[in-house]
Amino acid sequence: MQNGLVIRSSSIHAAGCYTTKAIKKGARVCEYDGPRFTKEEADERYADRFVTYLFSCGDSGMVIDGFGSAMFINHCCEPNCETEEVDGRIFVCAVRDIKAGEELTYEYHLYDSDDAEGDCYCGAAKCRGTMFSEEEVKRREKMAKKAAAGKAGNGKAAKR
């Protein structure tokens, strides 16, 4: 599966994963594989690290600490791949025909992140400006509104 993938500099972010061979729509490109931990174990293990390659797996709270080609696949709002979970394994699959030399991308759909920033720099025509999932964007907006309402309420009480 991982034949024909190379890692090199990316205009999206640092290093990216590129294919040296054409890939047909629907084909499995590679597997996102590595050691597995609970989210809590990963949070503790990587508390002081700025960069991680963690991929949430299933509803069990497990994450995969990625290694190999898949960890270099960058986020894009108009991706040429998507991820698919099959029996607890994560595969990266082509959502369209991909030409040799193209950088592989998928939407990260980040959620439940401690990071305040999830800015996207993919450069796609329809870039959403964030790597967070739509649900996470809505959750954060709701939290921000609650926080603003709380501050406004505290300010009113202080004026009395």
C-alpha positions in Angstrom: 0.0 0.0 0.0 2.7 2.5 0.9 4.7 2.0 -2.3 5.2 5.2 -4.3 4.9 7.6 -1.4 7.6 10.1 -0.6 8.0 12.8 2.0 9.2 16.3 0.9 8.7 20.0 1.6 5.1 21.2 1.4 3.6 24.6 0.6 0.8 23.7 3.1 2.9 22.9 6.1 6.5 21.8 6.6 6.8 18.4 5.1 4.1 16.6 3.1 3.4 13.2 1.7 3.4 12.9 -2.1 2.6 10.1 -4.5 5.0 9.1 -7.3 2.3 7.0 -8.9 -1.2 7.7 -10.1 -3.9 6.6 -7.6 -7.4 5.7 -8.6 -10.5 7.1 -6.8 -11.5 4.7 -3.9 -8.0 3.1 -3.6 -6.5 2.7 -0.1 -3.4 4.8 -0.2 -1.8 3.9 3.2 -2.7 3.0 6.8 -2.4 5.5 9.7 -0.5 3.2 12.1 1.5 3.4 15.3 1.3 2.7 19.0 -2.1 3.2 20.6 -2.9 4.9 23.8 -5.9 6.3 25.6 -6.4 10.0 25.1 -5.5 10.6 28.7 -2.2 8.7 28.4 -1.3 10.6 25.2 -2.2 14.0 26.9 0.2 13.1 29.7 2.9 11.7 27.5 2.9 14.7 25.2 2.0 17.5 27.6 5.3 19.4 26.7 5.3 18.7 23.0 4.2 21.3 20.5 3.7 18.8 17.6 2.1 15.4 17.8 0.7 13.0 15.2 -2.2 11.6 17.2 -5.3 10.3 15.4 -8.5 9.5 17.3 -9.7 6.0 16.7 -13.2 4.9 17.3 -15.5 5.7 20.2 -13.2 4.0 22.8 -11.1 7.1 23.5 -8.0 5.5 21.9 -5.5 7.5 19.8 -2.9 6.3 17.3 0.5 7.9 17.7 1.3 8.0 14.0 4.5 7.1 12.2 5.3 6.3 8.6 4.1 8.1 5.5 0.6 8.8 6.8 1.7 11.1 9.6 3.0 13.6 6.9 -0.4 13.9 5.1 -1.4 17.5 5.6 -4.9 18.9 6.1 -6.7 20.5 3.2 -10.3 21.9 3.0 -10.5 20.5 -0.6 -8.7 17.1 0.0 -7.9 14.4 -2.4 -8.2 11.7 0.3 -10.3 10.9 3.3 -9.8 8.5 6.3 -11.8 5.4 6.8 -12.0 3.3 10.0 -12.2 -0.5 9.5 -12.1 -2.8 12.5 -10.2 -0.3 14.6 -7.7 0.5 11.8 -7.4 3.8 10.0 -6.9 3.9 6.2 -6.3 6.9 4.0 -8.3 6.5 0.8 -8.4 8.5 -2.4 -11.7 10.5 -2.9 -10.8 11.2 -6.5 -8.2 10.2 -9.1 -4.8 11.5 -7.9 -2.0 12.2 -10.4 1.6 11.2 -9.8 3.4 14.0 -8.0 0.4 15.4 -6.1 0.6 16.0 -2.4 -1.9 13.8 -0.5 -4.3 15.6 1.8 -7.4 15.0 3.9 -9.6 17.0 6.3 -8.4 16.7 9.8 -11.7 17.4 11.4 -10.0 18.3 14.7 -12.1 18.3 17.8 -11.7 18.3 21.6 -8.4 19.9 21.2 -6.5 21.8 23.9 -5.1 24.0 21.2 -6.6 27.5 20.9 -5.5 27.6 17.3 -6.4 25.3 14.5 -5.8 27.7 11.7 -5.7 26.3 8.2 -3.2 27.4 5.6 -4.1 24.9 2.8 -4.6 27.6 0.2 -7.7 25.9 -1.3 -10.2 28.0 -3.1 -12.8 27.0 -0.5 -10.6 27.1 2.5 -12.6 27.2 5.8 -9.7 28.8 7.6 -9.6 26.1 10.3 -8.7 22.4 10.7 -11.4 22.0 13.4 -14.5 20.0 12.5 -17.7 22.0 12.0 -19.0 20.6 15.3 -15.9 21.8 17.1 -16.2 25.3 15.6 -19.8 25.5 16.8 -18.8 24.2 20.3 -16.0 26.8 20.6 -18.4 29.6 19.4 -20.9 28.5 22.1 -18.2 28.4 24.8 -17.0 31.9 23.7 -20.5 33.3 23.9 -21.0 31.8 27.4 -17.7 33.3 28.5 -18.5 36.7 27.1 -22.0 36.6 28.7 -20.3 35.6 32.0 -17.9 38.6 31.8 -20.7 40.9 30.8 -22.7 39.7 33.8 -19.7 40.2 36.1 -19.2 43.7 34.8 -22.9 44.6 35.4 -22.8 43.3 39.0 -19.6 45.2 39.7 -21.3 48.5 38.6 -24.1 48.3 41.1 
